[in-house]
Amino acid sequence: MSNDITKGAIEAVLLQTLHNLGEGYGYQILRALREEDHEILTFREGTLYPLLYRLEARGFVTSKEREAPSGKTRRYYHLTKKGTSYLEKRRSQFAKLSKELHSALRLSRVSL
């Protein structure tokens, strides 16, 4: 699927995944995204980290460095109230868009 169509959805999917996890560090978030098997949206480290940094700059996520059980220091990300509100707004927008596109595309098939 073309990048211009999926660009806005990637942010919402990442926020939803973080919401589901409660909190997580980069690789953990990436693994959760892959386990959710989003065939249309592909996440790589090169996509994930810049997006997390942008979401943090906008106040949608916060992060803290903590020591993991392995002894490594990891940066854990957590959804903020502002991020949760934004996610709810985006969910609503995507639901409306999906409904309208489904209707419009079905109507266009009938008129052919």
N, CA and C of each residue as an Amber inpcrd file, in Angstrom:
protein
   336
   0.8470000  -1.1760000   0.0000000   0.0000000   0.0000000   0.0000000
   0.8890000   1.2340000   0.0000000   0.4540000   2.2790000  -0.6500000
   1.3020000   3.4550000  -0.7890000   1.5120000   4.1490000   0.5530000
   2.6620000   4.7720000   0.6720000   3.0760000   5.4360000   1.9070000
   2.1580000   6.5900000   2.2760000   1.6520000   7.3200000   1.2920000
   0.8070000   8.4730000   1.6050000  -0.5170000   8.0640000   2.2440000
  -0.9930000   6.8720000   1.9790000  -2.2370000   6.4040000   2.5830000
  -1.9950000   5.9500000   4.0180000  -0.8850000   5.2720000   4.2640000
  -0.6330000   4.7000000   5.5860000   0.0410000   5.6450000   6.5670000
   0.5870000   6.7410000   6.0920000   1.3730000   7.6370000   6.9330000
   0.6350000   8.0640000   8.2100000  -0.5800000   8.5190000   8.1070000
  -1.3260000   8.9700000   9.2750000  -1.7450000   7.8450000  10.2010000
  -1.8730000   6.6490000   9.6710000  -2.3060000   5.5170000  10.4870000
  -1.1890000   4.9580000  11.3540000   0.0410000   5.0760000  10.9140000
   1.1760000   4.5100000  11.6460000   1.2440000   5.0830000  13.0600000
   1.0630000   6.3760000  13.1780000   1.0900000   7.0520000  14.4710000
   0.0190000   6.4880000  15.4050000  -1.1970000   6.3510000  14.9050000
  -2.3030000   5.8430000  15.7130000  -2.0750000   4.3900000  16.1230000
  -1.5500000   3.5830000  15.2200000  -1.2910000   2.1770000  15.5390000
  -0.2190000   2.0620000  16.6170000   0.8100000   2.8840000  16.5280000
   1.8530000   2.8810000  17.5500000   1.2880000   3.2970000  18.9100000
   0.4790000   4.3490000  18.9390000  -0.1300000   4.7860000  20.1940000
  -1.0550000   3.7130000  20.7630000  -1.8180000   3.0500000  19.9130000
  -2.7130000   1.9810000  20.3730000  -1.9030000   0.8220000  20.9530000
  -0.8190000   0.4760000  20.3030000   0.0320000  -0.6070000  20.7970000
   0.6280000  -0.2480000  22.1460000   1.0810000   0.9690000  22.2880000
   1.6350000   1.4240000  23.5590000   0.5480000   1.4430000  24.6370000
  -0.6520000   1.8400000  24.2640000  -1.7920000   1.7990000  25.1880000
  -2.0330000   0.3610000  25.6620000  -1.9860000  -0.5880000  24.7350000
  -2.2080000  -1.9950000  25.0720000  -1.1170000  -2.5350000  25.9980000
   0.1210000  -2.1220000  25.7580000   1.2450000  -2.5900000  26.5710000
   1.2740000  -1.9430000  27.9530000   0.7920000  -0.7380000  28.0600000
   0.9220000   0.0290000  29.2900000   2.1960000   0.8440000  29.2640000
   3.3020000   0.1820000  29.0240000   4.5900000   0.8350000  28.7870000
   5.4810000  -0.1860000  28.1080000   6.5300000   0.3080000  27.4830000
   7.4480000  -0.6180000  26.8350000   8.6680000   0.1020000  26.3210000
   9.7220000  -0.6540000  26.1420000  10.9370000  -0.1180000  25.5320000
  10.8990000  -0.4280000  24.0390000  11.7660000   0.2010000  23.2990000
  11.7110000   0.1550000  21.8430000  11.5260000  -1.2150000  21.2330000
  12.4180000  -2.1600000  21.5550000  12.3150000  -3.4830000  20.9410000
  11.0230000  -4.1850000  21.3640000  10.6150000  -3.9920000  22.6020000
   9.3790000  -4.6000000  23.0950000   8.1760000  -4.0610000  22.3160000
   8.1620000  -2.7740000  22.0670000   7.0840000  -2.1510000  21.2900000
   7.1040000  -2.6880000  19.8580000   8.2850000  -2.7550000  19.2690000
   8.4380000  -3.2590000  17.9010000   7.9480000  -4.6980000  17.8040000
   8.2960000  -5.5180000  18.7690000   7.8640000  -6.9170000  18.7840000
   6.3420000  -6.9970000  18.8940000   5.7420000  -6.1640000  19.7510000
   4.2820000  -6.1570000  19.8950000   3.6050000  -5.7410000  18.5920000
   4.1700000  -4.7550000  17.9140000   3.6150000  -4.3230000  16.6190000
   3.6720000  -5.4550000  15.6030000   4.7720000  -6.1780000  15.5840000
   4.9240000  -7.2960000  14.6430000   3.9950000  -8.4500000  15.0000000
   3.7980000  -8.6950000  16.2960000   2.8950000  -9.7690000  16.7220000
   1.4540000  -9.4640000  16.3640000   1.1170000  -8.1840000  16.3080000
  -0.2370000  -7.7990000  15.9300000  -0.4590000  -7.9910000  14.4290000
   0.6260000  -8.2950000  13.7190000   0.5650000  -8.6760000  12.3100000
  -0.1430000  -7.6520000  11.4350000   0.3620000  -6.4330000  11.4630000
  -0.1650000  -5.3890000  10.5910000   0.4970000  -5.5390000   9.2250000
  -0.1820000  -6.2140000   8.3050000   0.3880000  -6.4680000   6.9900000
   0.5510000  -5.1880000   6.1790000  -0.3170000  -4.2310000   6.4090000
  -0.2690000  -2.9990000   5.6240000   0.8020000  -2.0580000   6.1580000
   0.9570000  -2.0300000   7.4700000   1.8890000  -1.1040000   8.1040000
   3.1440000  -1.8520000   8.5440000   4.2810000  -1.4100000   8.0630000
   5.5230000  -2.0460000   8.4650000   6.3020000  -1.1170000   9.3720000
   6.7590000  -1.6690000  10.4700000   7.5420000  -0.9120000  11.4330000
   8.9390000  -1.5130000  11.5040000   9.9220000  -0.6600000  11.3590000
  11.3150000  -1.0390000  11.5370000  11.8920000  -0.0800000  12.5630000
  13.0460000  -0.4270000  13.0910000  13.6860000   0.4600000  14.0660000
  13.8450000   1.8640000  13.4940000  14.1570000   1.9480000  12.2120000
  14.3400000   3.2420000  11.5670000  13.0560000   4.0500000  11.4780000
  11.9210000   3.3910000  11.5980000  10.6220000   4.0610000  11.6200000
  10.1940000   4.3410000  13.0480000  10.4140000   3.3700000  13.9130000
   9.8990000   3.4310000  15.2760000  10.5110000   4.5470000  16.1090000
  11.8200000   4.5850000  16.1900000  12.4500000   5.5460000  17.1040000
  12.1980000   7.0080000  16.7330000  12.3290000   7.4020000  15.4800000
  11.9970000   8.8040000  15.1520000  10.5350000   9.1410000  15.4710000
   9.6480000   8.1790000  15.2680000   8.2390000   8.4070000  15.5730000
   8.0340000   8.5430000  17.0800000   8.6770000   7.7030000  17.8680000
   8.5840000   7.8330000  19.3260000   9.1040000   9.1850000  19.7920000
  10.2050000   9.6460000  19.2080000  10.7690000  10.9490000  19.5880000
   9.8030000  12.0800000  19.2450000   9.1640000  12.0010000  18.0690000
   8.1990000  13.0350000  17.6740000   6.9700000  13.0220000  18.5940000
   6.4940000  11.8240000  18.9230000   5.3330000  11.7190000  19.8100000
   5.6590000  12.2430000  21.2010000   6.8870000  12.0230000  21.6460000
   7.3010000  12.5460000  22.9450000   7.4020000  14.0740000  22.9030000
   7.9330000  14.6080000  21.8200000   8.0500000  16.0660000  21.6740000
   6.6700000  16.7350000  21.6610000   5.6730000  16.0280000  21.1740000
   4.3090000  16.5590000  21.1220000   3.5420000  16.3220000  22.4250000
   4.1570000  15.6250000  23.3670000   3.5340000  15.3870000  24.6620000
   2.5950000  14.1990000  24.7040000   2.6220000  13.3430000  23.6810000
   1.7310000  12.1880000  23.6290000   2.2970000  10.9830000  24.3760000
   3.6120000  10.9260000  24.5160000   4.2640000   9.8730000  25.2900000
   5.3460000  10.5040000  26.1620000   5.6740000   9.8150000  27.2300000
   6.8140000  10.1940000  28.0570000   7.7490000   8.9990000  28.0910000
   8.9790000   9.2470000  28.4680000   9.9250000   8.1430000  28.5660000
  10.8200000   8.3300000  29.7810000  11.2630000   7.2020000  30.3010000
  12.1870000   7.1940000  31.4360000  13.1820000   6.0670000  31.2180000
  14.4250000   6.3460000  31.5560000  15.4250000   5.2870000  31.5170000
  15.3530000   4.5050000  32.8140000  15.3610000   3.1910000  32.6850000
  15.3540000   2.3050000  33.8460000  16.2340000   1.1060000  33.5560000
  16.6630000   0.4930000  34.6130000  17.4440000  -0.7280000  34.4560000
  16.4870000  -1.8930000  34.2650000  16.7450000  -2.6650000  33.2310000
  15.9340000  -3.8390000  32.9370000  16.4290000  -5.0100000  33.7880000
  15.6390000  -6.0630000  33.8960000  16.0750000  -7.2330000  34.6540000
  17.4310000  -7.7960000  34.1840000  17.7450000  -7.5800000  32.9290000
  19.0110000  -8.0710000  32.3820000  20.2020000  -7.2190000  32.8380000
  19.9170000  -6.0720000  33.4470000  20.9760000  -5.1680000  33.8760000
  21.2320000  -4.0300000  32.8930000  20.6710000  -4.1390000  31.6870000
  20.8090000  -3.0750000  30.6950000  19.9200000  -1.8920000  31.0590000
  20.3660000  -0.7090000  30.6840000  19.5200000   0.4730000  30.8360000
  18.6860000   0.6130000  29.5760000  17.3810000   0.7370000  29.7650000
  16.4700000   0.8730000  28.6310000  15.5820000   2.0820000  28.8520000
  15.1350000   2.6560000  27.7260000  14.1920000   3.7750000  27.7820000
  12.7920000   3.1930000  27.5920000  11.9690000   3.3730000  28.6190000
  10.5960000   2.8800000  28.5940000   9.6550000   4.0300000  28.2450000
   8.7260000   3.7570000  27.3350000   7.7650000   4.7580000  26.8620000
   6.3920000   4.4620000  27.4480000   5.6710000   5.5420000  27.7650000
   4.3560000   5.4400000  28.3750000   3.4420000   6.4930000  27.7370000
   2.2120000   6.1170000  27.4470000   1.2240000   7.0310000  26.8710000
   0.7570000   8.0310000  27.9390000   0.6940000   9.3020000  27.5770000
   0.2150000  10.3390000  28.5000000  -1.2950000  10.5160000  28.3440000
  -1.8960000  11.3260000  29.2180000  -3.3250000  11.6490000  29.0740000
  -3.5770000  12.3430000  27.7410000  -2.6740000  13.2380000  27.3830000
  -2.7970000  13.9440000  26.1060000  -2.7260000  12.9410000  24.9450000
  -1.8460000  11.9710000  25.0610000  -1.7140000  10.9310000  24.0350000
  -2.9520000  10.0610000  23.9500000  -3.5320000   9.7480000  25.1040000
  -4.7570000   8.9460000  25.1280000  -5.9030000   9.7080000  24.4700000
  -6.0270000  10.9900000  24.7610000  -7.0730000  11.8180000  24.1430000
  -6.8790000  11.8850000  22.6290000  -5.6380000  12.0660000  22.2150000
  -5.3350000  12.1280000  20.7860000  -5.6710000  10.7950000  20.1180000
  -5.3100000   9.6900000  20.7710000  -5.6040000   8.3650000  20.2270000
  -7.1090000   8.1710000  20.0660000  -7.8900000   8.5570000  21.0520000
  -9.3460000   8.4240000  20.9590000  -9.8980000   9.2490000  19.7980000
  -9.3730000  10.4600000  19.6290000  -9.8000000  11.3150000  18.5160000
  -9.4530000  10.6590000  17.1760000  -8.2410000  10.1330000  17.0680000
  -7.8220000   9.4890000  15.8150000  -8.6460000   8.2410000  15.5280000
  -8.9460000   7.4460000  16.5650000  -9.7910000   6.2540000  16.3820000
 -11.1260000   6.6470000  15.7840000 -11.7160000   7.6950000  16.3410000
 -13.0070000   8.1750000  15.8600000 -12.9110000   8.6380000  14.4030000
 -11.8510000   9.3790000  14.0890000 -11.6670000   9.8650000  12.7210000
 -11.4860000   8.7190000  11.7410000 -10.6810000   7.7200000  12.1260000
 -10.4550000   6.5820000  11.2240000 -11.7070000   5.7450000  11.0660000
 -12.4960000   5.6000000  12.1230000 -13.7470000   4.8520000  12.0210000
 -14.7010000   5.5440000  11.0470000 -14.7890000   6.8650000  11.1650000
 -15.6630000   7.6260000  10.2600000 -15.1580000   7.5290000   8.8220000
 -13.8650000   7.6960000   8.6400000 -13.2840000   7.6020000   7.3000000
 -13.5210000   6.2230000   6.6970000 -13.3100000   5.1900000   7.5020000
 -13.5060000   3.8270000   7.0200000 -14.9450000   3.5980000   6.5670000
 -15.8720000   4.0630000   7.3780000 -17.2970000   3.9130000   7.0410000
 -17.6330000   4.6540000   5.7510000 -17.1420000   5.8830000   5.6270000
 -17.4430000   6.6800000   4.4400000 -16.7820000   6.1050000   3.1840000
 -15.5410000   5.6340000   3.3200000 -14.8670000   5.0290000   2.1650000
 -15.5670000   3.7470000   1.7390000 -15.9380000   2.9370000   2.7040000
 -16.6320000   1.6930000   2.3890000 -17.9130000   1.9860000   1.6270000
 -18.6540000   2.9470000   2.1010000 -19.9060000   3.3230000   1.4550000
 -19.6620000   3.8760000   0.0510000 -18.7060000   4.7830000  -0.0610000
 -18.4280000   5.4090000  -1.3580000 -17.9070000   4.3930000  -2.3750000
 -17.0480000   3.5200000  -1.9670000 -16.4900000   2.5360000  -2.8950000
 -17.5270000   1.5090000  -3.2990000 -18.3990000   1.1550000  -2.4000000
 -19.4720000   0.2180000  -2.7310000 -20.4200000   0.8600000  -3.7280000
 -20.7390000   2.1500000  -3.5220000 -21.6270000   2.8500000  -4.4490000
 -21.0000000   2.9820000  -5.8280000 -19.6900000   3.2170000  -5.8830000
 -19.0490000   3.3720000  -7.1810000 -19.0290000   2.0610000  -7.9510000
 -18.9560000   0.9150000  -7.2590000 -18.9980000  -0.3750000  -7.9470000
 -20.3730000  -0.6000000  -8.5680000 -21.4250000  -0.1780000  -7.8690000
 -22.7830000  -0.3560000  -8.3660000 -23.0110000   0.4950000  -9.6030000
 -22.4410000   1.6770000  -9.6470000 -22.6840000   2.5810000 -10.7710000
 -21.8680000   2.2320000 -12.0110000 -20.9260000   1.2990000 -11.8890000
 -20.1210000   0.9510000 -13.0740000 -20.8950000   0.1450000 -14.0190000
